[in-house]
């Protein structure tokens, strides 16, 4: 009798275990894929945010950094379109012709359809809502270049850079769209993007993950601000007052978006990443201190970006600093890893979540920057503490004009004040070899900025066809 009851007890336990497997998901199955919110500022300097010592009030961004992680070593490209192209693909934009220069209004080139952009890769993983609110700037000559053809399910904003903040025009035509339709509506563009981002988050379903990409145009030129924002900075000089008002409006819009995300029951499951697409422009009011250089240059001031990340359920919290050299090409593989999506094999970027959580060291790898927007070309390559800066015809084995080379030890000289190339000729040769190999990956694409400009007339209301 005793044995019979023991057997019955065992059978009941087995039955309960079986029912539990049928009714309740395993821990892996129950793991909620994170919502993904990527916010990109435009021409914001490293020291233009409070969390990096800036004097312009940025309370919402400061709160993001204080509750997440300040990514002090985050790098962007020296200019806009290449950063966005690398963010979308996880690859050096050089490989598909989008690293040399920005995409100007008259360009016939854009993000190639054969690339695998972030929104497209997340679609099969349950991310049914994939929104973009803000500035695209990855091509507009053909419909296949536009956001809705690149995996996004909704788009609100503009195709080009440098639109008028009030009229939303570029080159005299309205560049403001919802989906693939041009819309004409009043409002300061930064405010409109903030409101749209918050609306998307509020309306996203509670039981499914979503992606929202918010590439703001602020504080890029034209330097335009609202009168009530300007009044808050009346004590500053004319140039700095406008810039500060634009940054303030940007932070307010970001606060509106973050507040919407934080009000949701799945707030802890939201991965938020913020960074600037390149360094600031001092003559416009930007501050890249303490670093040398600015936008359109490969010194640290042009490529080291203010950045912060937060993901409470993923352990990215606590207001810590992370000094590792990561950047824009790492966004896609990091987001895919967080979402449990297999990464393509052709990526240049890495998943930086393990180093961020201190579970694995950051791998040693060269980091490249490059710009050839006008007659003069500039590039750099980092490896360990060393950074080689090149000017001129540096990709060629037999240059038509002599290139110049500078070497900096960033560990000892983060401000790039002391060129030590003459003292370390072997290191210069090693890094030159890496840079020339990088140059062999280059494919045709976006050319010099003014190429095709003469005689260009934009389409009416920037309606893209064909």
TACOR-V24249 format. One record per pair of residues at least 4 apart in sequence whose ideal C-beta (glycine too) atoms are under 8 Angstrom apart, sorted by sequence separation. I is the first residue (numbers start at 1). J is the second residue. If there is no record, write none. Layout:
i=I j=J
i=I j=J
This chain:
i=1 j=5
i=2 j=6
i=3 j=7
i=4 j=8
i=5 j=9
i=6 j=10
i=7 j=11
i=8 j=12
i=9 j=13
i=10 j=14
i=11 j=15
i=12 j=16
i=13 j=17
i=14 j=18
i=15 j=19
i=16 j=20
i=17 j=21
i=18 j=22
i=19 j=23
i=20 j=24
i=25 j=29
i=26 j=30
i=27 j=31
i=44 j=48
i=48 j=52
i=50 j=54
i=54 j=58
i=58 j=62
i=59 j=63
i=60 j=64
i=61 j=65
i=62 j=66
i=63 j=67
i=64 j=68
i=65 j=69
i=78 j=82
i=79 j=83
i=80 j=84
i=81 j=85
i=82 j=86
i=83 j=87
i=84 j=88
i=85 j=89
i=86 j=90
i=89 j=93
i=91 j=95
i=93 j=97
i=94 j=98
i=103 j=107
i=111 j=115
i=116 j=120
i=117 j=121
i=118 j=122
i=119 j=123
i=121 j=125
i=123 j=127
i=132 j=136
i=136 j=140
i=141 j=145
i=145 j=149
i=146 j=150
i=148 j=152
i=164 j=168
i=169 j=173
i=177 j=181
i=187 j=191
i=188 j=192
i=189 j=193
i=190 j=194
i=191 j=195
i=192 j=196
i=193 j=197
i=194 j=198
i=195 j=199
i=196 j=200
i=197 j=201
i=198 j=202
i=199 j=203
i=200 j=204
i=204 j=208
i=219 j=223
i=225 j=229
i=226 j=230
i=227 j=231
i=228 j=232
i=229 j=233
i=230 j=234
i=236 j=240
i=237 j=241
i=238 j=242
i=239 j=243
i=240 j=244
i=241 j=245
i=242 j=246
i=243 j=247
i=244 j=248
i=245 j=249
i=246 j=250
i=247 j=251
i=248 j=252
i=249 j=253
i=250 j=254
i=251 j=255
i=252 j=256
i=253 j=257
i=254 j=258
i=255 j=259
i=256 j=260
i=257 j=261
i=258 j=262
i=259 j=263
i=260 j=264
i=263 j=267
i=266 j=270
i=276 j=280
i=280 j=284
i=281 j=285
i=282 j=286
i=293 j=297
i=297 j=301
i=298 j=302
i=299 j=303
i=300 j=304
i=311 j=315
i=312 j=316
i=322 j=326
i=326 j=330
i=330 j=334
i=331 j=335
i=332 j=336
i=333 j=337
i=334 j=338
i=335 j=339
i=337 j=341
i=343 j=347
i=352 j=356
i=353 j=357
i=355 j=359
i=372 j=376
i=382 j=386
i=390 j=394
i=396 j=400
i=399 j=403
i=409 j=413
i=410 j=414
i=413 j=417
i=420 j=424
i=421 j=425
i=424 j=428
i=425 j=429
i=426 j=430
i=427 j=431
i=428 j=432
i=429 j=433
i=430 j=434
i=431 j=435
i=432 j=436
i=433 j=437
i=434 j=438
i=435 j=439
i=436 j=440
i=437 j=441
i=447 j=451
i=449 j=453
i=452 j=456
i=458 j=462
i=459 j=463
i=21 j=26
i=25 j=30
i=44 j=49
i=47 j=52
i=49 j=54
i=65 j=70
i=77 j=82
i=86 j=91
i=91 j=96
i=93 j=98
i=94 j=99
i=98 j=103
i=116 j=121
i=122 j=127
i=123 j=128
i=140 j=145
i=144 j=149
i=145 j=150
i=147 j=152
i=148 j=153
i=158 j=163
i=163 j=168
i=164 j=169
i=169 j=174
i=170 j=175
i=177 j=182
i=178 j=183
i=187 j=192
i=205 j=210
i=225 j=230
i=236 j=241
i=262 j=267
i=280 j=285
i=281 j=286
i=282 j=287
i=288 j=293
i=293 j=298
i=297 j=302
i=298 j=303
i=311 j=316
i=312 j=317
i=336 j=341
i=354 j=359
i=355 j=360
i=372 j=377
i=382 j=387
i=394 j=399
i=408 j=413
i=413 j=418
i=447 j=452
i=459 j=464
i=24 j=30
i=46 j=52
i=47 j=53
i=48 j=54
i=50 j=56
i=77 j=83
i=86 j=92
i=93 j=99
i=94 j=100
i=103 j=109
i=111 j=117
i=139 j=145
i=140 j=146
i=143 j=149
i=148 j=154
i=163 j=169
i=164 j=170
i=168 j=174
i=169 j=175
i=176 j=182
i=177 j=183
i=204 j=210
i=261 j=267
i=264 j=270
i=280 j=286
i=282 j=288
i=288 j=294
i=293 j=299
i=296 j=302
i=310 j=316
i=311 j=317
i=336 j=342
i=337 j=343
i=354 j=360
i=355 j=361
i=371 j=377
i=372 j=378
i=381 j=387
i=393 j=399
i=410 j=416
i=459 j=465
i=47 j=54
i=49 j=56
i=50 j=57
i=51 j=58
i=76 j=83
i=86 j=93
i=89 j=96
i=92 j=99
i=103 j=110
i=123 j=130
i=138 j=145
i=139 j=146
i=148 j=155
i=163 j=170
i=167 j=174
i=168 j=175
i=176 j=183
i=185 j=192
i=233 j=240
i=234 j=241
i=279 j=286
i=280 j=287
i=292 j=299
i=293 j=300
i=294 j=301
i=295 j=302
i=309 j=316
i=310 j=317
i=336 j=343
i=355 j=362
i=370 j=377
i=371 j=378
i=380 j=387
i=381 j=388
i=392 j=399
i=393 j=400
i=413 j=420
i=421 j=428
i=48 j=56
i=50 j=58
i=85 j=93
i=119 j=127
i=122 j=130
i=147 j=155
i=162 j=170
i=168 j=176
i=174 j=182
i=176 j=184
i=204 j=212
i=233 j=241
i=236 j=244
i=280 j=288
i=286 j=294
i=291 j=299
i=292 j=300
i=293 j=301
i=294 j=302
i=343 j=351
i=370 j=378
i=371 j=379
i=380 j=388
i=393 j=401
i=408 j=416
i=45 j=54
i=49 j=58
i=50 j=59
i=77 j=86
i=146 j=155
i=161 j=170
i=176 j=185
i=201 j=210
i=261 j=270
i=279 j=288
i=286 j=295
i=291 j=300
i=292 j=301
i=293 j=302
i=369 j=378
i=370 j=379
i=380 j=389
i=392 j=401
i=393 j=402
i=394 j=403
i=409 j=418
i=48 j=58
i=51 j=61
i=136 j=146
i=158 j=168
i=160 j=170
i=174 j=184
i=200 j=210
i=291 j=301
i=333 j=343
i=352 j=362
i=369 j=379
i=370 j=380
i=379 j=389
i=380 j=390
i=392 j=402
i=393 j=403
i=408 j=418
i=50 j=61
i=51 j=62
i=82 j=93
i=85 j=96
i=98 j=109
i=119 j=130
i=136 j=147
i=160 j=171
i=201 j=212
i=230 j=241
i=233 j=244
i=261 j=272
i=332 j=343
i=368 j=379
i=369 j=380
i=378 j=389
i=379 j=390
i=392 j=403
i=394 j=405
i=408 j=419
i=409 j=420
i=49 j=61
i=50 j=62
i=81 j=93
i=97 j=109
i=138 j=150
i=158 j=170
i=163 j=175
i=200 j=212
i=230 j=242
i=233 j=245
i=279 j=291
i=282 j=294
i=288 j=300
i=368 j=380
i=369 j=381
i=378 j=390
i=391 j=403
i=392 j=404
i=407 j=419
i=408 j=420
i=49 j=62
i=85 j=98
i=98 j=111
i=119 j=132
i=146 j=159
i=163 j=176
i=176 j=189
i=232 j=245
i=281 j=294
i=288 j=301
i=291 j=304
i=350 j=363
i=368 j=381
i=378 j=391
i=390 j=403
i=391 j=404
i=406 j=419
i=407 j=420
i=51 j=65
i=85 j=99
i=258 j=272
i=279 j=293
i=280 j=294
i=281 j=295
i=288 j=302
i=333 j=347
i=337 j=351
i=367 j=381
i=377 j=391
i=390 j=404
i=407 j=421
i=51 j=66
i=96 j=111
i=97 j=112
i=132 j=147
i=160 j=175
i=197 j=212
i=230 j=245
i=233 j=248
i=279 j=294
i=280 j=295
i=332 j=347
i=334 j=349
i=336 j=351
i=338 j=353
i=350 j=365
i=366 j=381
i=367 j=382
i=376 j=391
i=377 j=392
i=379 j=394
i=390 j=405
i=406 j=421
i=49 j=65
i=77 j=93
i=82 j=98
i=96 j=112
i=159 j=175
i=168 j=184
i=223 j=239
i=229 j=245
i=232 j=248
i=279 j=295
i=288 j=304
i=333 j=349
i=334 j=350
i=337 j=353
i=366 j=382
i=367 j=383
i=376 j=392
i=377 j=393
i=379 j=395
i=389 j=405
i=390 j=406
i=405 j=421
i=81 j=98
i=82 j=99
i=158 j=175
i=197 j=214
i=225 j=242
i=229 j=246
i=278 j=295
i=332 j=349
i=333 j=350
i=334 j=351
i=366 j=383
i=377 j=394
i=388 j=405
i=389 j=406
i=407 j=424
i=52 j=70
i=82 j=100
i=158 j=176
i=159 j=177
i=224 j=242
i=278 j=296
i=279 j=297
i=329 j=347
i=331 j=349
i=333 j=351
i=334 j=352
i=365 j=383
i=388 j=406
i=389 j=407
i=51 j=70
i=96 j=115
i=136 j=155
i=140 j=159
i=157 j=176
i=158 j=177
i=223 j=242
i=226 j=245
i=229 j=248
i=329 j=348
i=330 j=349
i=334 j=353
i=364 j=383
i=388 j=407
i=389 j=408
i=52 j=72
i=81 j=101
i=82 j=102
i=132 j=152
i=140 j=160
i=157 j=177
i=223 j=243
i=225 j=245
i=229 j=249
i=254 j=274
i=329 j=349
i=330 j=350
i=364 j=384
i=387 j=407
i=407 j=427
i=81 j=102
i=130 j=151
i=131 j=152
i=136 j=157
i=156 j=177
i=168 j=189
i=193 j=214
i=225 j=246
i=280 j=301
i=330 j=351
i=386 j=407
i=387 j=408
i=407 j=428
i=77 j=99
i=79 j=101
i=80 j=102
i=81 j=103
i=89 j=111
i=130 j=152
i=131 j=153
i=132 j=154
i=133 j=155
i=134 j=156
i=135 j=157
i=136 j=158
i=137 j=159
i=155 j=177
i=156 j=178
i=166 j=188
i=224 j=246
i=279 j=301
i=305 j=327
i=327 j=349
i=330 j=352
i=386 j=408
i=79 j=102
i=88 j=111
i=130 j=153
i=131 j=154
i=132 j=155
i=133 j=156
i=134 j=157
i=135 j=158
i=136 j=159
i=137 j=160
i=155 j=178
i=156 j=179
i=165 j=188
i=166 j=189
i=193 j=216
i=223 j=246
i=226 j=249
i=279 j=302
i=386 j=409
i=387 j=410
i=405 j=428
i=91 j=115
i=129 j=153
i=130 j=154
i=131 j=155
i=132 j=156
i=133 j=157
i=134 j=158
i=137 j=161
i=155 j=179
i=165 j=189
i=193 j=217
i=219 j=243
i=225 j=249
i=278 j=302
i=279 j=303
i=314 j=338
i=326 j=350
i=385 j=409
i=386 j=410
i=407 j=431
i=128 j=153
i=129 j=154
i=131 j=156
i=132 j=157
i=135 j=160
i=154 j=179
i=155 j=180
i=165 j=190
i=278 j=303
i=279 j=304
i=385 j=410
i=85 j=111
i=89 j=115
i=135 j=161
i=163 j=189
i=190 j=216
i=279 j=305
i=326 j=352
i=385 j=411
i=88 j=115
i=89 j=116
i=111 j=138
i=190 j=217
i=219 j=246
i=278 j=305
i=311 j=338
i=385 j=412
i=389 j=416
i=405 j=432
i=89 j=117
i=90 j=118
i=110 j=138
i=111 j=139
i=119 j=147
i=123 j=151
i=135 j=163
i=189 j=217
i=190 j=218
i=218 j=246
i=219 j=247
i=277 j=305
i=324 j=352
i=382 j=410
i=88 j=117
i=89 j=118
i=110 j=139
i=122 j=151
i=218 j=247
i=276 j=305
i=326 j=355
i=387 j=416
i=88 j=118
i=109 j=139
i=110 j=140
i=120 j=150
i=121 j=151
i=275 j=305
i=276 j=306
i=87 j=118
i=110 j=141
i=113 j=144
i=119 j=150
i=120 j=151
i=148 j=179
i=158 j=189
i=218 j=249
i=219 j=250
i=275 j=306
i=276 j=307
i=324 j=355
i=107 j=139
i=109 j=141
i=110 j=142
i=113 j=145
i=119 j=151
i=148 j=180
i=218 j=250
i=275 j=307
i=324 j=356
i=108 j=141
i=117 j=150
i=118 j=151
i=119 j=152
i=274 j=307
i=275 j=308
i=322 j=355
i=388 j=421
i=103 j=137
i=107 j=141
i=110 j=144
i=111 j=145
i=117 j=151
i=119 j=153
i=146 j=180
i=216 j=250
i=273 j=307
i=274 j=308
i=322 j=356
i=102 j=137
i=103 j=138
i=105 j=140
i=110 j=145
i=218 j=253
i=273 j=308
i=274 j=309
i=103 j=139
i=113 j=149
i=156 j=192
i=157 j=193
i=273 j=309
i=326 j=362
i=43 j=80
i=103 j=140
i=113 j=150
i=143 j=180
i=156 j=193
i=216 j=253
i=272 j=309
i=316 j=353
i=325 j=362
i=42 j=80
i=188 j=226
i=216 j=254
i=271 j=309
i=272 j=310
i=324 j=362
i=386 j=424
i=394 j=432
i=111 j=150
i=157 j=196
i=271 j=310
i=272 j=311
i=314 j=353
i=388 j=427
i=397 j=436
i=98 j=138
i=156 j=196
i=214 j=254
i=271 j=311
i=316 j=356
i=327 j=367
i=388 j=428
i=395 j=435
i=396 j=436
i=243 j=284
i=244 j=285
i=270 j=311
i=316 j=357
i=386 j=427
i=394 j=435
i=395 j=436
i=243 j=285
i=270 j=312
i=315 j=357
i=325 j=367
i=390 j=432
i=394 j=436
i=40 j=83
i=214 j=257
i=242 j=285
i=243 j=286
i=269 j=312
i=271 j=314
i=388 j=431
i=395 j=438
i=396 j=439
i=40 j=84
i=239 j=283
i=268 j=312
i=269 j=313
i=388 j=432
i=395 j=439
i=212 j=257
i=239 j=284
i=240 j=285
i=267 j=312
i=268 j=313
i=271 j=316
i=386 j=431
i=390 j=435
i=394 j=439
i=395 j=440
i=154 j=200
i=239 j=285
i=40 j=87
i=309 j=356
i=383 j=430
i=388 j=435
i=395 j=442
i=383 j=431
i=38 j=87
i=88 j=138
i=381 j=431
i=277 j=328
i=383 j=434
i=84 j=136
i=165 j=217
i=84 j=137
i=85 j=138
i=275 j=328
i=381 j=434
i=84 j=138
i=163 j=217
i=381 j=435
i=105 j=160
i=162 j=217
i=81 j=137
i=161 j=217
i=190 j=246
i=197 j=253
i=201 j=257
i=379 j=435
i=80 j=137
i=81 j=138
i=165 j=222
i=325 j=382
i=381 j=438
i=157 j=215
i=162 j=220
i=164 j=222
i=166 j=224
i=191 j=249
i=194 j=252
i=195 j=253
i=198 j=256
i=202 j=260
i=206 j=264
i=273 j=331
i=102 j=161
i=134 j=193
i=158 j=217
i=161 j=220
i=162 j=221
i=165 j=224
i=190 j=249
i=194 j=253
i=197 j=256
i=198 j=257
i=201 j=260
i=206 j=265
i=379 j=438
i=133 j=193
i=162 j=222
i=164 j=224
i=165 j=225
i=190 j=250
i=193 j=253
i=194 j=254
i=197 j=257
i=201 j=261
i=206 j=266
i=209 j=269
i=221 j=281
i=152 j=213
i=188 j=249
i=191 j=252
i=195 j=256
i=198 j=259
i=199 j=260
i=202 j=263
i=219 j=280
i=223 j=284
i=88 j=150
i=191 j=253
i=194 j=256
i=198 j=260
i=215 j=277
i=223 j=285
i=273 j=335
i=133 j=196
i=134 j=197
i=190 j=253
i=194 j=257
i=197 j=260
i=201 j=264
i=221 j=284
i=133 j=197
i=271 j=335
i=105 j=170
i=219 j=284
i=366 j=431
i=105 j=171
i=131 j=197
i=219 j=285
i=303 j=369
i=133 j=200
i=219 j=286
i=271 j=338
i=302 j=369
i=368 j=435
i=366 j=434
i=370 j=438
i=131 j=200
i=368 j=438
i=129 j=200
i=298 j=369
i=298 j=370
i=366 j=438
i=298 j=371
i=375 j=448
i=297 j=371
i=374 j=448
i=129 j=204
i=296 j=371
i=373 j=448
i=374 j=449
i=129 j=205
i=372 j=448
i=373 j=449
i=374 j=450
i=128 j=205
i=296 j=373
i=303 j=380
i=137 j=215
i=129 j=208
i=131 j=210
i=133 j=212
i=134 j=213
i=136 j=215
i=81 j=161
i=128 j=208
i=130 j=210
i=131 j=211
i=132 j=212
i=133 j=213
i=134 j=214
i=135 j=215
i=298 j=378
i=80 j=161
i=127 j=208
i=129 j=210
i=130 j=211
i=131 j=212
i=132 j=213
i=133 j=214
i=134 j=215
i=135 j=216
i=297 j=378
i=298 j=379
i=299 j=380
i=126 j=208
i=127 j=209
i=128 j=210
i=129 j=211
i=131 j=213
i=132 j=214
i=134 j=216
i=135 j=217
i=298 j=380
i=126 j=209
i=127 j=210
i=132 j=215
i=134 j=217
i=125 j=209
i=127 j=211
i=36 j=122
i=122 j=211
i=299 j=389
i=36 j=127
i=298 j=389
i=33 j=125
i=119 j=211
i=33 j=126
i=42 j=135
i=118 j=211
i=33 j=127
i=40 j=134
i=119 j=213
i=118 j=213
i=300 j=410
i=300 j=414
i=300 j=415
i=300 j=416
i=299 j=416
i=42 j=161
i=291 j=414
i=292 j=415
i=293 j=416
i=290 j=414
i=291 j=415
i=292 j=416
i=290 j=415
i=291 j=416
i=292 j=417
i=209 j=339
i=84 j=215
i=80 j=220
i=37 j=201
i=35 j=204
i=48 j=219
i=36 j=209
i=38 j=211
i=40 j=213
i=42 j=215
i=35 j=209
i=36 j=210
i=38 j=212
i=40 j=214
i=42 j=216
i=44 j=218
i=34 j=209
i=35 j=210
i=36 j=211
i=37 j=212
i=38 j=213
i=39 j=214
i=40 j=215
i=41 j=216
i=42 j=217
i=44 j=219
i=33 j=209
i=35 j=211
i=36 j=212
i=38 j=214
i=39 j=215
i=40 j=216
i=42 j=218
i=43 j=219
i=32 j=209
i=35 j=212
i=37 j=214
i=39 j=216
i=41 j=218
i=42 j=219
i=43 j=220
i=41 j=219
i=42 j=220
i=43 j=221
i=56 j=243
i=56 j=244
i=58 j=247
i=58 j=248
i=61 j=251
i=64 j=254
i=56 j=247
i=57 j=248
i=60 j=251
i=56 j=248
i=59 j=251
i=60 j=252
i=58 j=251
i=61 j=254
i=84 j=277
i=57 j=251
i=60 j=254
i=64 j=258
i=83 j=277
i=60 j=255
i=63 j=258
i=83 j=278
i=59 j=255
i=80 j=277
i=60 j=258
i=79 j=277
i=80 j=278
i=48 j=247
i=76 j=275
i=79 j=278
i=76 j=276
i=77 j=277
i=78 j=278
i=74 j=275
i=76 j=277
i=77 j=278
i=78 j=279
i=76 j=278
i=44 j=247
i=76 j=279
i=68 j=272
i=71 j=275
i=44 j=250
i=64 j=272
i=41 j=250
i=64 j=274
i=121 j=332
i=127 j=339
i=61 j=274
i=118 j=331
i=122 j=335
i=118 j=332
i=122 j=336
i=125 j=339
i=39 j=254
i=121 j=336
i=125 j=340
i=79 j=295
i=125 j=341
i=78 j=295
i=79 j=296
i=118 j=335
i=122 j=339
i=124 j=341
i=39 j=257
i=78 j=296
i=118 j=336
i=78 j=297
i=122 j=341
i=37 j=257
i=78 j=298
i=121 j=341
i=121 j=344
i=37 j=261
i=78 j=302
i=78 j=303
i=35 j=261
i=77 j=303
i=76 j=303
i=75 j=303
i=76 j=304
i=116 j=344
i=35 j=264
i=75 j=304
i=76 j=305
i=46 j=276
i=74 j=304
i=75 j=305
i=35 j=266
i=45 j=276
i=73 j=304
i=74 j=305
i=44 j=276
i=48 j=280
i=74 j=306
i=37 j=270
i=39 j=272
i=41 j=274
i=43 j=276
i=46 j=279
i=54 j=287
i=74 j=307
i=32 j=266
i=35 j=269
i=36 j=270
i=37 j=271
i=38 j=272
i=39 j=273
i=40 j=274
i=41 j=275
i=42 j=276
i=43 j=277
i=45 j=279
i=46 j=280
i=34 j=269
i=35 j=270
i=36 j=271
i=37 j=272
i=38 j=273
i=39 j=274
i=40 j=275
i=41 j=276
i=42 j=277
i=43 j=278
i=45 j=280
i=72 j=307
i=33 j=269
i=34 j=270
i=35 j=271
i=37 j=273
i=38 j=274
i=40 j=276
i=41 j=277
i=43 j=279
i=44 j=280
i=45 j=281
i=53 j=289
i=71 j=307
i=32 j=269
i=34 j=271
i=40 j=277
i=43 j=280
i=45 j=282
i=70 j=307
i=71 j=308
i=92 j=329
i=43 j=281
i=48 j=286
i=70 j=308
i=71 j=309
i=91 j=329
i=48 j=287
i=69 j=308
i=90 j=329
i=47 j=287
i=68 j=308
i=69 j=309
i=89 j=329
i=90 j=330
i=43 j=284
i=45 j=286
i=46 j=287
i=47 j=288
i=68 j=309
i=69 j=310
i=86 j=327
i=87 j=328
i=90 j=331
i=44 j=286
i=45 j=287
i=46 j=288
i=47 j=289
i=68 j=310
i=86 j=328
i=87 j=329
i=90 j=332
i=43 j=286
i=45 j=288
i=46 j=289
i=47 j=290
i=65 j=308
i=67 j=310
i=68 j=311
i=86 j=329
i=89 j=332
i=90 j=333
i=45 j=289
i=64 j=308
i=87 j=331
i=88 j=332
i=46 j=291
i=83 j=328
i=86 j=331
i=87 j=332
i=64 j=310
i=61 j=308
i=69 j=316
i=68 j=316
i=69 j=317
i=45 j=294
i=68 j=317
i=69 j=318
i=70 j=319
i=72 j=321
i=73 j=322
i=67 j=317
i=68 j=318
i=69 j=319
i=70 j=320
i=72 j=322
i=73 j=323
i=75 j=325
i=67 j=318
i=68 j=319
i=69 j=320
i=70 j=321
i=71 j=322
i=72 j=323
i=73 j=324
i=75 j=326
i=76 j=327
i=77 j=328
i=43 j=295
i=67 j=319
i=69 j=321
i=70 j=322
i=73 j=325
i=74 j=326
i=75 j=327
i=76 j=328
i=66 j=319
i=69 j=322
i=73 j=326
i=74 j=327
i=75 j=328
i=90 j=343
i=95 j=348
i=52 j=306
i=65 j=319
i=90 j=344
i=46 j=301
i=51 j=306
i=71 j=326
i=91 j=346
i=45 j=301
i=91 j=347
i=92 j=348
i=49 j=306
i=51 j=308
i=90 j=347
i=91 j=348
i=46 j=304
i=48 j=306
i=90 j=348
i=91 j=349
i=46 j=305
i=47 j=306
i=90 j=349
i=46 j=306
i=45 j=306
i=44 j=306
i=86 j=349
i=41 j=306
i=100 j=370
i=101 j=371
i=99 j=370
i=100 j=371
i=101 j=372
i=102 j=373
i=99 j=371
i=100 j=372
i=101 j=373
i=100 j=373
i=94 j=368
i=92 j=368
i=94 j=370
i=34 j=311
i=34 j=313
i=182 j=461
i=34 j=314
i=182 j=462
i=32 j=313
i=182 j=463
i=180 j=464
i=171 j=456
i=173 j=458
i=177 j=462
i=172 j=458
i=173 j=459
i=69 j=356
i=171 j=458
i=173 j=460
i=174 j=461
i=175 j=462
i=170 j=458
i=173 j=461
i=174 j=462
i=82 j=371
i=173 j=462
i=78 j=369
i=75 j=367
i=77 j=369
i=78 j=370
i=79 j=371
i=170 j=462
i=38 j=331
i=77 j=370
i=78 j=371
i=75 j=369
i=77 j=371
i=79 j=373
i=38 j=335
i=36 j=335
i=78 j=378
i=36 j=338
i=160 j=462
i=36 j=339
i=159 j=462
i=34 j=338
i=158 j=462
i=33 j=338
i=34 j=339
i=159 j=464
i=33 j=339
i=33 j=340
i=31 j=340
i=146 j=464
i=145 j=464
i=143 j=464
i=140 j=462
i=142 j=464
i=143 j=465
i=141 j=464
i=143 j=466
i=140 j=464
i=142 j=466
i=109 j=445
i=109 j=446
i=107 j=446
i=107 j=447
i=100 j=442
i=99 j=442
i=103 j=446
i=94 j=438
i=102 j=446
i=107 j=451
i=108 j=452
i=97 j=442
i=100 j=445
i=101 j=446
i=104 j=449
i=107 j=452
i=92 j=438
i=95 j=441
i=97 j=443
i=100 j=446
i=101 j=447
i=104 j=450
i=106 j=452
i=94 j=441
i=95 j=442
i=96 j=443
i=97 j=444
i=98 j=445
i=100 j=447
i=101 j=448
i=102 j=449
i=106 j=453
i=94 j=442
i=95 j=443
i=97 j=445
i=98 j=446
i=100 j=448
i=101 j=449
i=104 j=452
i=92 j=441
i=94 j=443
i=96 j=445
i=97 j=446
i=104 j=453
i=106 j=456
i=105 j=456
i=105 j=458
i=81 j=446
